[in-house]
Structure formats: C-alpha cells, structure tokens
Amino acid sequence: MVVSKFGIVSTPQFLASQAGAHILEEGGNAIDAAIAANAVMGVVQPYVNGIGGDLFMIYYEANTGKLYGLNASGWTPKALTIDYLKSKGITSINPIGVETVDIPGAVAGWDAMHKRFGTLPFSKLLAPAIYYAQDGFPLAERNARAWVSKRLINQPGYKETYLIWHEAPKPGDLFRNPALANSLRQIAAHGRDAFYNGPMTEKMVKFLDAQGGVHTMEDFRDFQPEWVEPVSTTYRGWTVYELPPNGQGIAALSMLNIMEHFPLAQYGHNSVDALHVMIEAKKLAYADMYKYVGDPRFTPIPVQQLISKDLAAKRAKLINMQKASCQVVPSDIEAELAKHGHSTIYLSTIDKDGNIVSLIQSNYAGYGTGLVTPGLGFSFQDRGAGFELTPGLPNSLAGHKRPLHTIIPAFMQKGDIISASALWAVGTSRRPRRSSFPTLWILT
C-alpha cells in the first residue's frame, strides 16, 4: 500500500502500488491509477493475472455517491458448444486445454473504465508496465516461490516466455518480458482495437487455431464488457455491494444474510463457533448459487430471491451448531458444484477527491492455460474450465456465453464510512479446501 496526499493505492505488489500512486501524483484519478496498477500487476505477477484474463470492477463516484459496476468477463468462441466438443470425442473439459480459453476481457475493461471516467492518456497509464516489462524487475521473494508451474511445462509458449533462467528463479533475479512490453505499447497507442481487432488479434487467432481452438476474429472484435448495476444487502448496519451474475457475488451477500442470524461478535474472532457459522453459511449459499447462477443473457436468474432476508432466515435454521453438514442441498434439489481456480489479484485505489475503485482480475488457475502466443508475452486464462458439459444447466457451455465467475470485487458503506474490499471463495470442488473472507472479519 502507498499512501500520499494525492490518494491511496493498495495492491499485492509494491511496484504496482507505486505505479498507481505515481499516476495520482501526475494528476490522474482513481480509475487512472487502477488501470496503471493493474497493468503492472500483469507484468510482475503473471501467474495470477494479466491481459489474457478477465476483470471486474466497482467504482464509487464521490461527488454523486453513485456506484458503477463493470463486468469485463469474456465469452466463449461462438462455435464452442457441447455438441461441438462431443463431435470431437471430448466428454470432459481439459483444465488447461484450448477449449478453456474464453476471449480475455481485461483490456476491454480498461478501455471501458478509461472512456467513461479516465483522465490521462493510455500512453501515460501503461508506461510503468511497459518499463518493467522491457527493462525488467527483480523478483520479490513471493514472486520467486510462485513463479514456476510444473503442470504447464509442456504448454506451447510457456517456457519460452516465463522460464528464462537455467534453474529455478531466486529472489532478486531479473525478469524481462519485451514481448509483453511491445503488446502493451500497441494497446497504449491503439486502445482496445490493438487487442481485439488488429495484428495482435490475428496472431492470437492463428495460434489458438493451431492448438485446436475455434476462436475467430469476430469472437474478439464483437466482444464488449458490460456496465451493470451492483446488488446489495445489509449486515448489522453496513450496506454491502457486489456485482450481479455471472459472478458469485450474490453468494457472498447470501452468506452475510445467513450469518446475521448468529451473534458472531459474541462468539469471538476466529473462534470455533464463528468459523463454524461462516463455513456452514458458505455451504448453504453456494448450494443455491450453483443451482441458479450462470450467464444472465442465457438463463433467468432469481437474484432478489437469492439475496432475500426471508430465504436467509430459512437457510439459517438449517445450521446445527453442534455438527457440520456433510451434505448440503439448495432450496429444492441437490446442486452441482463446479471447479474453481485459485489465482487472483485484488487492488483498490482512492484519489484526493474521494473516488474509489474496487477491482479484481484473474487468469483463473496459475498462468491460466499457460498457452502463450509467440511474440505477445502473456498467457491465456482457462476460465472456461468452469463450464458444465451437461445441457440445460445455468452454467452449461454454449457459444458466446460467459462462465460462472469466482472473482468478485466488493464495496461496503456504513454512514460516512466507505470501504472497497474483496470477498471471494476459492478452491471449492465437492467440499471447501481453501477460502479467504477478508470482508467478513471486518463485519463481525
């Protein structure tokens, strides 16, 4: 985190926070700083995010008090359907196969943010990321530990892009990615068209086709992010906002509604009873989420019912404080649980005028697919691994469809106290393995 008289920038990596803070010093606003910081994050922590992934954002406009939500999650190639995969003999999705590569939404998200609220030119916003990609940066200790992904060693382009040393990297080793620097220069000069309708696009389509993909220029060119209205609930005096589906934000709100029926503060922070309630509430909320949530352009989703206080009261009665529930069903029938990725970054910026950005960005699993188009310097996400191949479900695979997303920015307000934060759960496959709920600790 970097705090100055011009504002605050908080990211997982100090170089990104520094870049965002510099943009604030140059007269940029919270949106400008968020784009700059996110671009640097894609350079210095490519195993968790980058321009080959998706993006979600909530923006608080100080002078109006209004919240704006942005869904920049990519869709599948139009030709990628369940029937198409079956015709190829594919009955289950390869987690790092080309069929998991949705059209990346991050750059389109930057473009939408910048056009609506940005003040400084892209050339200035992307300059720090271009510098670190071209001239290099020393790996921090956390970078070095997470850098190598053995599962991706044989993925086309992975070793050539990221494993530039003869042995495992160590803290302080210099990493350079001139190919990514050039890609960012193209975006700085030509905006979204550089990524979605230009020579870069042609290279990506040709590369993905060589891997067996069905991606086309039209799939990239026609993609647009979507401005959405945040959804909210209340929790002990706080109003908590999330983005609507196709993200899992409504599950987070449902959890808060359920938890409100229990005296968590009385139980004590990190106590057995408090953790029990949180875990059981998550099970109940996720059971409903997996039953009902997908891309709302394809399936009607009962958002208000899922985050209603009445439903939460009924679900809260199912929590037994004496034992854990081993089998949890949604409100009527058993839910099918999807597989989650685990590589995400969250950042928040606030400028001197009080505008706030809550932004989250991800490749899904580490480096996503690890597939890197020669000369472009970034890996494609594997977000499509979350689709179902059973027809008729909210999250069933279809052409130009967005998958159920696990990354969700959050925003919360109580009187004149305002906070941007992230609330997400990751690693769920049949039963919870690992989760992170920073917002919940504040709210207890």
C-alpha positions as CSV (number, residue, x, y, z in Angstrom):
1,M,0.0,0.0,0.0
2,V,1.2,3.5,-0.9
3,V,-0.4,6.4,1.0
4,S,0.1,10.0,-0.1
5,K,-1.6,13.4,-0.1
6,F,-2.9,12.5,-3.6
7,G,-4.6,9.3,-2.5
8,I,-4.1,5.6,-1.7
9,V,-3.2,2.6,-3.9
10,S,-3.2,-0.9,-2.4
11,T,-2.2,-3.9,-4.5
12,P,-0.5,-7.3,-3.8
13,Q,2.9,-6.0,-5.2
14,F,4.7,-2.8,-4.2
15,L,5.8,-1.9,-7.7
16,A,2.2,-1.9,-8.8
17,S,1.1,0.2,-5.8
18,Q,4.0,2.6,-6.6
19,A,2.9,2.9,-10.2
20,G,-0.7,3.7,-9.3
21,A,0.4,6.3,-6.7
22,H,2.7,8.0,-9.3
23,I,-0.3,8.3,-11.6
24,L,-2.2,10.0,-8.8
25,E,0.7,12.4,-8.4
26,E,0.6,13.1,-12.1
27,G,-3.0,14.3,-11.8
28,G,-4.8,11.1,-12.6
29,N,-7.8,9.9,-10.7
30,A,-8.7,6.6,-9.1
31,I,-9.6,5.0,-12.4
32,D,-6.3,6.0,-14.0
33,A,-4.4,4.7,-11.0
34,A,-6.2,1.4,-11.1
35,I,-5.5,0.8,-14.7
36,A,-1.8,1.6,-14.3
37,A,-1.5,-0.6,-11.2
38,N,-3.4,-3.5,-12.8
39,A,-1.1,-3.3,-15.9
40,V,2.0,-3.5,-13.7
41,M,0.5,-6.4,-11.8
42,G,0.2,-8.3,-15.1
43,V,3.9,-7.8,-15.6
44,V,5.2,-8.6,-12.1
45,Q,2.8,-11.4,-11.1
46,P,1.8,-13.0,-14.4
47,Y,0.9,-16.2,-12.7
48,V,-2.2,-14.7,-11.2
49,N,-3.3,-12.1,-13.7
50,G,-2.6,-10.3,-16.9
51,I,-4.1,-9.2,-20.2
52,G,-5.0,-12.8,-21.0
53,G,-7.6,-12.8,-18.2
54,D,-10.8,-11.2,-17.1
55,L,-11.7,-8.2,-14.9
56,F,-14.5,-6.9,-12.7
57,M,-14.7,-3.5,-11.0
58,I,-16.9,-1.4,-8.7
59,Y,-16.4,2.4,-8.9
60,Y,-17.6,4.8,-6.3
61,E,-18.1,8.4,-7.7
62,A,-17.6,10.7,-4.7
63,N,-19.4,13.8,-6.0
64,T,-22.7,11.9,-6.7
65,G,-22.3,9.0,-4.3
66,K,-23.2,6.6,-7.1
67,L,-21.8,3.1,-7.6
68,Y,-20.9,1.8,-11.1
69,G,-20.3,-1.9,-11.8
70,L,-18.3,-3.3,-14.7
71,N,-18.3,-6.9,-15.9
72,A,-15.4,-7.4,-18.2
73,S,-15.5,-11.2,-18.2
74,G,-15.0,-12.8,-21.6
75,W,-17.3,-15.1,-23.6
76,T,-16.6,-18.4,-25.3
77,P,-16.0,-18.7,-29.0
78,K,-19.3,-18.7,-30.8
79,A,-18.6,-22.2,-32.3
80,L,-17.6,-23.8,-29.0
81,T,-20.7,-25.8,-27.8
82,I,-21.3,-29.0,-26.0
83,D,-22.3,-30.7,-29.3
84,Y,-19.0,-29.5,-30.9
85,L,-16.9,-31.0,-28.1
86,K,-18.9,-34.2,-28.3
87,S,-18.2,-34.4,-32.0
88,K,-14.5,-34.3,-31.2
89,G,-14.9,-37.1,-28.6
90,I,-14.4,-34.7,-25.7
91,T,-16.7,-35.5,-22.7
92,S,-14.8,-33.6,-20.0
93,I,-13.0,-30.3,-20.2
94,N,-9.2,-30.3,-20.0
95,P,-8.4,-27.7,-17.3
96,I,-5.5,-26.3,-19.5
97,G,-6.9,-27.2,-22.9
98,V,-7.6,-24.6,-25.6
99,E,-11.4,-25.2,-25.1
100,T,-11.0,-23.3,-21.7
101,V,-9.7,-20.1,-23.4
102,D,-12.5,-17.5,-23.3
103,I,-12.0,-14.2,-25.0
104,P,-9.9,-12.2,-22.4
105,G,-11.9,-9.2,-21.1
106,A,-9.2,-7.3,-19.2
107,V,-8.1,-4.9,-21.9
108,A,-11.8,-4.2,-22.9
109,G,-12.4,-3.5,-19.2
110,W,-9.5,-1.0,-19.1
111,D,-11.0,0.7,-22.2
112,A,-14.5,0.9,-20.8
113,M,-13.2,2.3,-17.5
114,H,-10.9,4.8,-19.3
115,K,-13.6,6.1,-21.8
116,R,-16.2,6.7,-19.1
117,F,-14.1,8.0,-16.2
118,G,-10.4,8.2,-17.0
119,T,-8.5,11.5,-17.5
120,L,-4.9,10.7,-18.5
121,P,-4.0,9.0,-21.9
122,F,-3.3,5.3,-22.1
123,S,0.3,6.1,-23.1
124,K,0.9,7.5,-19.6
125,L,-1.1,4.9,-17.8
126,L,0.7,1.9,-19.3
127,A,4.2,3.5,-19.2
128,P,5.2,1.9,-15.9
129,A,4.1,-1.6,-17.0
130,I,5.9,-1.1,-20.3
131,Y,9.1,0.0,-18.5
132,Y,9.1,-3.1,-16.1
133,A,8.3,-5.5,-19.0
134,Q,11.1,-4.0,-21.2
135,D,13.8,-3.3,-18.7
136,G,13.0,-5.9,-16.1
137,F,12.4,-6.0,-12.4
138,P,13.9,-8.1,-9.6
139,L,11.7,-10.9,-8.3
140,A,10.4,-10.5,-4.8
141,E,10.5,-13.5,-2.5
142,R,6.9,-14.3,-3.1
143,N,7.4,-13.9,-6.9
144,A,10.2,-16.4,-6.9
145,R,8.3,-19.0,-4.8
146,A,5.2,-18.9,-7.1
147,W,6.9,-18.4,-10.5
148,V,7.3,-21.9,-11.8
149,S,4.3,-24.0,-12.7
150,K,5.3,-27.6,-13.3
151,R,1.9,-28.5,-14.7
152,L,2.4,-26.1,-17.6
153,I,6.0,-27.0,-18.6
154,N,4.9,-28.5,-22.0
155,Q,2.3,-25.8,-22.9
156,P,3.3,-24.0,-26.1
157,G,5.0,-20.7,-25.3
158,Y,5.1,-21.1,-21.5
159,K,8.8,-22.0,-21.0
160,E,10.0,-19.6,-23.7
161,T,8.1,-16.7,-22.0
162,Y,8.5,-17.3,-18.3
163,L,11.3,-19.7,-17.6
164,I,14.2,-17.6,-18.8
165,W,16.7,-19.0,-16.3
166,H,18.6,-22.3,-16.3
167,E,17.4,-23.1,-12.8
168,A,14.5,-22.1,-10.6
169,P,14.4,-18.4,-10.0
170,K,15.6,-16.8,-6.8
171,P,14.6,-13.6,-5.1
172,G,16.4,-10.8,-6.8
173,D,16.7,-12.5,-10.2
174,L,15.8,-10.1,-13.0
175,F,12.8,-10.9,-15.2
176,R,12.2,-9.2,-18.5
177,N,9.3,-9.7,-21.0
178,P,10.0,-7.5,-24.0
179,A,7.2,-9.2,-26.0
180,L,4.7,-8.1,-23.4
181,A,6.2,-4.6,-23.4
182,N,5.5,-4.5,-27.2
183,S,1.9,-5.7,-26.7
184,L,1.3,-3.0,-24.1
185,R,2.8,-0.4,-26.4
186,Q,0.3,-1.4,-29.1
187,I,-2.6,-1.1,-26.6
188,A,-1.2,2.3,-25.4
189,A,-1.2,3.5,-29.0
190,H,-4.3,2.0,-30.4
191,G,-6.5,1.2,-27.4
192,R,-8.8,-1.8,-27.4
193,D,-8.6,-2.3,-31.2
194,A,-4.9,-3.3,-30.7
195,F,-6.1,-6.4,-28.8
196,Y,-9.5,-7.1,-30.3
197,N,-9.3,-6.0,-33.9
198,G,-5.7,-5.8,-35.2
199,P,-2.5,-7.7,-35.9
200,M,-2.3,-8.9,-32.3
201,T,-5.8,-10.4,-32.7
202,E,-4.7,-12.2,-35.9
203,K,-1.7,-13.7,-34.2
204,M,-3.9,-14.9,-31.3
205,V,-6.5,-16.4,-33.5
206,K,-3.9,-18.2,-35.6
207,F,-2.1,-19.5,-32.5
208,L,-5.3,-20.7,-30.9
209,D,-6.4,-22.4,-34.1
210,A,-3.1,-24.3,-34.2
211,Q,-3.9,-25.6,-30.7
212,G,-7.3,-26.9,-31.9
213,G,-9.3,-23.9,-30.9
214,V,-12.3,-22.4,-32.8
215,H,-11.7,-18.8,-32.0
216,T,-12.3,-16.3,-34.7
217,M,-11.6,-12.6,-35.4
218,E,-15.3,-12.0,-34.9
219,D,-15.2,-13.5,-31.5
220,F,-12.6,-11.0,-30.4
221,R,-14.0,-8.0,-32.4
222,D,-17.6,-8.3,-31.2
223,F,-16.8,-8.7,-27.5
224,Q,-17.9,-5.9,-25.2
225,P,-17.8,-5.6,-21.5
226,E,-21.0,-4.7,-19.7
227,W,-21.8,-1.9,-17.2
228,V,-24.1,-3.4,-14.6
229,E,-26.0,-2.2,-11.5
230,P,-24.4,-3.5,-8.3
231,V,-26.6,-5.6,-6.0
232,S,-26.6,-5.2,-2.2
233,T,-27.8,-6.4,1.1
234,T,-27.4,-5.1,4.7
235,Y,-25.4,-6.6,7.5
236,R,-25.6,-5.1,11.0
237,G,-25.8,-1.6,9.8
238,W,-23.5,-2.0,6.8
239,T,-24.7,-1.9,3.2
240,V,-22.6,-4.4,1.2
241,Y,-22.4,-4.3,-2.6
242,E,-21.4,-6.9,-5.1
243,L,-21.7,-7.3,-8.8
244,P,-24.7,-9.4,-10.2
245,P,-24.2,-12.7,-12.0
246,N,-22.4,-14.2,-13.9
247,G,-20.2,-13.6,-10.8
248,Q,-20.6,-15.3,-7.4
249,G,-21.2,-12.0,-5.6
250,I,-24.8,-12.9,-4.7
251,A,-23.5,-15.9,-2.8
252,A,-21.4,-13.6,-0.7
253,L,-24.4,-11.5,0.1
254,S,-26.5,-14.6,0.8
255,M,-23.8,-15.7,3.3
256,L,-24.0,-12.3,5.1
257,N,-27.8,-12.6,5.3
258,I,-27.5,-16.1,6.9
259,M,-24.7,-15.1,9.3
260,E,-26.7,-12.1,10.5
261,H,-28.8,-14.6,12.4
262,F,-25.9,-15.5,14.6
263,P,-24.0,-13.4,17.3
264,L,-20.6,-13.7,15.7
265,A,-19.1,-10.9,17.8
266,Q,-20.2,-12.7,20.9
267,Y,-18.6,-15.9,19.7
268,G,-15.3,-14.1,19.3
269,H,-13.0,-13.5,16.3
270,N,-11.7,-16.8,14.8
271,S,-13.5,-18.8,17.5
272,V,-14.7,-22.3,16.7
273,D,-18.4,-21.2,16.7
274,A,-17.7,-18.2,14.5
275,L,-15.8,-20.2,11.9
276,H,-18.5,-22.9,12.1
277,V,-21.2,-20.4,11.2
278,M,-19.2,-18.9,8.3
279,I,-18.4,-22.3,6.8
280,E,-21.9,-23.6,7.1
281,A,-23.3,-20.4,5.7
282,K,-20.9,-20.7,2.8
283,K,-22.1,-24.3,2.1
284,L,-25.8,-23.2,2.0
285,A,-25.2,-20.1,-0.1
286,Y,-23.0,-22.0,-2.6
287,A,-25.6,-24.8,-3.0
288,D,-28.1,-22.2,-4.2
289,M,-25.5,-20.4,-6.3
290,Y,-24.5,-23.5,-8.2
291,K,-28.2,-24.4,-8.8
292,Y,-29.2,-21.0,-10.2
293,V,-26.3,-18.8,-11.3
294,G,-24.9,-18.6,-14.8
295,D,-24.8,-16.0,-17.6
296,P,-28.0,-14.0,-17.2
297,R,-28.0,-13.4,-21.0
298,F,-28.8,-17.1,-21.3
299,T,-30.7,-18.1,-18.2
300,P,-33.1,-16.0,-16.0
301,I,-31.5,-15.8,-12.5
302,P,-33.6,-15.1,-9.4
303,V,-31.2,-12.6,-7.9
304,Q,-33.5,-10.8,-5.5
305,Q,-34.9,-14.1,-4.2
306,L,-31.4,-15.5,-3.6
307,I,-30.3,-12.4,-1.5
308,S,-33.6,-12.0,0.3
309,K,-33.8,-11.9,4.1
310,D,-36.7,-14.4,4.0
311,L,-34.6,-17.1,2.3
312,A,-31.7,-16.4,4.6
313,A,-33.9,-16.9,7.6
314,K,-35.0,-20.3,6.3
315,R,-31.4,-21.3,5.4
316,A,-30.0,-20.2,8.8
317,K,-32.4,-22.6,10.5
318,L,-30.5,-25.4,8.8
319,I,-27.3,-24.7,10.6
320,N,-26.7,-27.0,13.5
321,M,-24.2,-25.5,15.9
322,Q,-23.3,-29.0,17.2
323,K,-22.1,-30.5,14.0
324,A,-21.1,-29.8,10.4
325,S,-23.4,-30.6,7.5
326,C,-21.8,-33.2,5.2
327,Q,-24.4,-32.9,2.5
328,V,-26.0,-29.6,1.7
329,V,-28.7,-29.1,-0.9
330,P,-30.1,-26.0,-2.4
331,S,-33.5,-24.7,-1.7
332,D,-35.1,-27.6,-3.5
333,I,-32.7,-30.2,-5.2
334,E,-29.0,-31.1,-4.9
335,A,-26.6,-28.6,-6.5
336,E,-23.9,-29.5,-8.9
337,L,-20.6,-28.0,-7.7
338,A,-18.2,-26.5,-10.3
339,K,-14.4,-26.5,-10.1
340,H,-12.7,-23.3,-9.1
341,G,-9.4,-21.7,-10.0
342,H,-7.1,-20.1,-7.4
343,S,-5.1,-17.3,-9.0
344,T,-6.5,-13.8,-8.5
345,I,-5.3,-10.3,-7.6
346,Y,-7.3,-7.6,-5.9
347,L,-6.5,-3.9,-5.8
348,S,-8.1,-0.7,-4.6
349,T,-7.4,2.9,-5.3
350,I,-8.8,6.2,-3.9
351,D,-7.9,9.6,-5.2
352,K,-7.8,13.0,-3.5
353,D,-11.4,13.7,-4.4
354,G,-12.7,10.5,-2.7
355,N,-13.4,8.5,-5.8
356,I,-12.8,4.8,-5.1
357,V,-12.1,1.8,-7.3
358,S,-12.5,-1.8,-6.2
359,L,-11.0,-4.1,-8.9
360,I,-10.3,-7.8,-9.2
361,Q,-8.5,-9.6,-12.0
362,S,-7.6,-13.2,-12.7
363,N,-6.2,-15.9,-15.0
364,Y,-8.3,-18.4,-13.1
365,A,-5.6,-21.1,-12.4
366,G,-1.9,-20.2,-12.2
367,Y,-1.0,-18.7,-15.5
368,G,-4.4,-19.9,-16.8
369,T,-3.7,-22.4,-19.6
370,G,0.0,-21.4,-19.8
371,L,-0.6,-21.0,-23.6
372,V,1.4,-18.0,-24.9
373,T,1.1,-16.7,-28.4
374,P,4.6,-16.3,-29.8
375,G,5.7,-12.6,-29.6
376,L,2.9,-11.4,-27.4
377,G,4.2,-12.2,-23.9
378,F,1.1,-13.2,-22.0
379,S,-0.7,-16.4,-21.2
380,F,-4.4,-17.1,-21.9
381,Q,-6.8,-17.7,-19.0
382,D,-8.5,-21.0,-18.5
383,R,-11.8,-19.6,-17.2
384,G,-13.8,-21.9,-19.5
385,A,-12.8,-24.8,-17.3
386,G,-15.7,-23.8,-15.0
387,F,-18.4,-24.6,-17.5
388,E,-20.6,-27.7,-17.3
389,L,-21.0,-30.1,-20.2
390,T,-24.4,-31.3,-19.0
391,P,-27.0,-29.5,-21.2
392,G,-29.8,-27.4,-19.6
393,L,-27.9,-26.0,-16.5
394,P,-27.4,-22.3,-15.9
395,N,-23.7,-22.8,-16.3
396,S,-23.8,-25.2,-19.3
397,L,-21.3,-24.5,-22.1
398,A,-22.6,-22.5,-25.1
399,G,-21.2,-20.2,-27.7
400,H,-20.6,-16.6,-26.7
401,K,-21.5,-17.4,-23.1
402,R,-19.7,-16.2,-20.0
403,P,-19.0,-18.8,-17.3
404,L,-19.9,-18.6,-13.7
405,H,-17.1,-16.4,-12.2
406,T,-15.4,-16.8,-8.9
407,I,-13.8,-13.4,-8.7
408,I,-15.9,-10.6,-7.2
409,P,-15.0,-7.0,-6.1
410,A,-16.9,-5.7,-3.1
411,F,-17.9,-2.4,-1.6
412,M,-19.4,-1.5,1.7
413,Q,-20.8,1.5,3.4
414,K,-22.0,2.5,6.9
415,G,-22.9,6.1,7.3
416,D,-20.0,8.1,6.1
417,I,-17.6,5.1,6.4
418,I,-16.8,3.7,3.0
419,S,-14.6,0.7,2.2
420,A,-13.6,-1.1,-1.0
421,S,-12.7,-4.7,-0.5
422,A,-12.7,-8.2,-2.0
423,L,-14.8,-11.1,-0.8
424,W,-14.2,-14.4,-2.5
425,A,-14.0,-18.1,-2.0
426,V,-11.7,-20.3,-4.0
427,G,-10.6,-23.9,-4.3
428,T,-14.1,-25.4,-4.0
429,S,-14.6,-28.8,-5.6
430,R,-17.2,-31.1,-3.9
431,R,-16.0,-29.7,-0.5
432,P,-14.3,-26.5,0.6
433,R,-10.5,-26.6,0.6
434,R,-9.3,-23.0,0.9
435,S,-11.1,-19.7,1.3
436,S,-10.5,-16.1,2.0
437,F,-13.1,-13.8,3.5
438,P,-11.3,-10.5,4.5
439,T,-14.6,-8.5,4.5
440,L,-16.3,-10.9,6.9
441,W,-13.7,-10.3,9.5
442,I,-14.4,-6.6,9.3
443,L,-18.2,-7.1,9.6
444,T,-18.1,-9.4,12.6
